[in-house]
Amino acid sequence: MNSKLILSVFLILLSIAMPAFPTEEPEFIHKKVNFGYKTAEKRKIDVIVIHSVYNASGGDIYDVDLIIKQFARYKVSPHYLIDREGNIYKLTEEKNIAYHAGVSCLPDGTSGVNSRSIGIEIITSLDEAPSAIQIDATVKLVKYLLEKYPVKYVLRHSDIAPDRKTDPWNMDWEAFIVRIGKKTDE
């Protein structure tokens, strides 16, 4: 047999057998909260929900600490919060059930979204789009989570609660889905 053919077949088989390089864990700023979640040891995580948030209580609308105080007031929390500079704040452990989705329903009709999802809040406003660096950070985080869990859905908050939610605001969702490598019908 031709040595080039043998080498080609070997490389093809090697590429099939070897897993892709895992996505590097993003750098997190740990800012643990003591509200807005229920501790859980084992749960099936197969949904990621993307949200938008801003501080509506006075002061800087992008202030992380004021937004967290706002979460405390309503006894809610996402797992992650991404600031305007692309910093990723981890507010509670992924194993915990964070109260971020509210009354909601998945495309397959199931409810109880909080119990099976990771919530990610992007700090933006009703008038501005997330910054490019925020989108980059969100893509990196979601790709990391997609490798870690058997995710069936990556959804907008408005996808699971269309009668009461419109977020994430001003985000190019189709471009985001392409970047994370997930089909919109999955």
N, C-alpha and C positions, 0 to 999 in steps of 0.2 A: 504494500500500500504506500501511497505517496505520503511522505513525512508531514507535509503541510496539511493534508487532509486529516491525518491522525491528530495533529496539534489542534486543528480547528474543532474537531469533534470533542477532544479533551477539554478545551476551553469552554465550549457550550455546555458540556455536562458539569463542569466545575461551577459555572455561573448559575446553573439550575440548583445544584446541591448546596451552594453557599447562601446563607441568608444575606439580605441587604444589610449594609451598615446601619445600626440603629440610630435614630435621631438622638442627638445629645440632649440630656435633660437641660431645660432652660434654667437660667439663674433666677432664683426666687428671693424676694424680700419677705421674710416671715413676719407677719403682723397678725398673729392669732387673735381671734375674737372669742368671746365667751357667750355668744348669743346667736340666734338665727340658724341653728342646726341641731340635729339630734345625733348623738354618738351611735355608731354602728360598727360592728366588727366585720361582718361579711355581707356584701351586697353585690348584686350584678350591676355593673356599670356598662351601659350600651348606648347612652345618649349624651351628646354635648349640646348645651344650649348657650347661644351667644346673646348677650344683652347690651344695652347702653345705659349709662347713668351719668348724672351730674348732681352737684349740690344745689338743691332748690331751697335751702333754708337760710340763705343770706351769706355774704362773703364770697370768696373765690369759688366759682362754680366747678373748678377742677381740683380743688383741695382734697387730697386723699383722706386726711383725718376728719374733715367735715362730712365727707361722703360716708365714711364708716360710722360716724355719729348718727347720720341719717338712717343707715341700716339698723343701728341699735334701737332707734326710736320705733321702727316698724317691726323689730324682731325678725329681720331677714338677713341673709348673707349668701353671697356666691362663694364658690371655692377660691376663685381667682379674680383679681381686679387689676386692670392694665391702665396705668396712668398715661398722660399725654407724651411722656418721654419714652414710652415703651417698657417701663419697669413693670415687672409682674409681681404683684403682692399675693402671697398665699395666705388666705384668711382662715381656712379650716382644712383639715385633712381630707383627702379624696374619699377615704373610707366612710366618712360621716355624711349624713343626709342633710345637705344644706337647703334652706328654705329660700329658693330663688325663682321658682317657676310659677308658684301660685296655682290657682285653678286652671288646669290646662289638660290638653289631650294630644297624644302623638298621632301621626298620620295613619297608623293602623287602628286607631280608636281607643287605645289604652290610656288610662289616666294614671295618677300616681307618679308623675314625671320626676318629682324631686327624689324619690326613692331609688331611681336608676340612672340619674344623670349627674354630670359635672356642669356647674354654672360658671360662666366667664363673663364678667362685666367689663366693658370698654368705656373709659371716661371720655365723654364727648358731650355735645349739646344738641338741641333740636335743630340748630342752624348750621352746625359745622359737621364735617365728616371726620371720622377717625383719622389721625395723622398716619402718614406712611410708616413711621416707625412703630406705631401701635398695631397696624395691620401686620407688619413683619413679626412682631412679638406674638400676636394672636396666632398667626400661621405656625410659628415654631412651637408654641404651646399645644395647639391642636394636633399637629403631626406627632408630637411626643405622646400625647394621650391616645391617638389612633394606634400607635404601636404597642401601647401598654394594655389597652382594653379592646374587647371585641365590639367596637362601636357600630351600631346599626344606623344611627341617625346623627347628623350634625345639623342643627336647626336654629333658626332665629326664634327669639321669644314670640314674635308675631306669628310664627308658624304654629305654635302650640296654644296660643291664646289670642286668636285673631279678633275677637270681639272686644278685647280690652287692652291689647298691647300693640305698639307700632315699632318697637325696637328690634334690632339695632338700627339707629337712625343714620341716614345718609351714607350707608356702607354699600360698596359695590359687591353684592353678595355673589354674583356669578363669577367674578374675578377671584374672590376669596375661595370659592369651592374649587375652582381650577387649581389654585395654588396649593391647596391641601390634598389634592388628588382624590377627592371624594365625589361621586356622582350625586346629583341633586335628587334623584329618585331612590337613593339608598336610605 
